[in-house]
Amino acid sequence: MLTEQLPVPRPIVVGLLRTAVAVAQPRRQALADVLDSFCVRRELHLSNVITDDGTEPDALLIGIAEQRDLYAVVLPTIAHLGDQAAAERRRQYLEEFGIRLLTTRSQQ
């Protein structure tokens, strides 16, 4: 009942796309649109979508982890964190900072 009477801020999330998965600009835009739609449906505030070009993915994650009040990182699939070993390591790193990973669809 209180949330109906008082404004409640939506949790802040960052979208993450990996260039190796989203090579072409139309595909990258389509994936960014999927992230946006996912966040709207779940009442999340998508602050921005970051594209990982693969040059310094761990530095990119450090930058994400340092963002204040960040609730989660949103990905189309876990593949956007890299190969299986890298994805697991990066997932654990974000988890240490209390940042959740949300995926818009399951890994296929």
TAUR-V989233 format. One record per helix or strand. SS is the DSSP state (H for helix, E for strand). FROM is the first residue (numbers start at 0). LEN is the number of residues. Records with the same first field share a line. If there is no record, write none. Layout:
SS = FROM-LEN, FROM-LEN
//
This chain:
H = 1-4, 24-17, 56-9, 77-4, 83-13
E = 11-7, 44-8, 69-6, 99-4
//
